[in-house]
Amino acid sequence: MKISVVVTGRSYHATSQLPDELDLPDGANVDDALQLLDAQLGDDQLPASCLVAVAGKHLGTLAKHAAATLADGDELTLIAPVAGG
């Protein structure tokens, strides 16, 4: 299955090497996609406070998010914080 990947916020420049789309096996979940992206980032990791959403539904942060099975055509959105506070 194919899902699209959108990264916004402070870390978007560090993620420019990430693909816009991931090809995952059927039944893959959010953690499977995040592990694949993490491996591709190398030393340029996204902050743990980065928000995670799938198909417009907020799941939490990279550090703590709800489990979700992905479906073909889903959009995985990662929103890195823009400012602290």
N, C-alpha and C positions, 0 to 999 in steps of 0.2 A: 504494500500500500504506500501511497505517497502523501506526505503532509507538508504544508508550507511552514516556513520559519520566519518570524518577524522579531527583530531585536531593536528596541528603542531606548532612549535615555542616555545617560552619561557614558556608558561603555560601548556605544554603537561602533565607534572607530576601531576598537580592539577586536570586534567580531566581524570585521569586513571580509575575512577569509572564510567565514561560515557559508554553507550553501543556503540558497533560498528555499530549498526543498530537500526533504529526507525520504529515502526509500527504506521502509521498515517492514518486517514480516507482519502478516496478519496477527492480530491479538497483542501487538506491542502496546506498551503503556507509556505514560509521561516519563517515568524514570528511564526507560530504555532510550528514549529520544534525548533526554538530558545527558545521559552517560555518553552517547555518541557525540553530542555537541561539545561536551567537556573534553573529550579526548582530542577533538580537533582544535580546541583553543590553546592547548599547551600551557604556557606560563601566563597567558592573558585570560585569567578566570573572571567570570562574572561574580559580583558580590552576592553573598548569601541572602541579602535583603531584596534581591531582584524578584519582582512579581512574576508569577506564572499564570497564564490563562490558556485555555483550549477552547476553540470555537466560541470565543467571547465570554466564557465562564471563568471567573477568577478562582484559582485553586489554592492560592497561598503564595509562599515565597520559595526560592530554591532550597532554603534550609528546612522548611516545613510546609508541605503542600499535600492536598488530598490526592489520593490515588485516582487515576482515570485511565481507562483503556482508550486508545486512539482509534479513529476510523479513517478510512480513505478520504482524502480531501480536507481533513481537519487543518486548522491553523493554530500552531503553537506560537504564542506571543510571550516574549520575555521583556519586561520593562525594568530597566536598571534605574535606581534612584538618581535624581538629578541633583539634589542637594541634601545635606544632612540636617539634623534638627532634633 
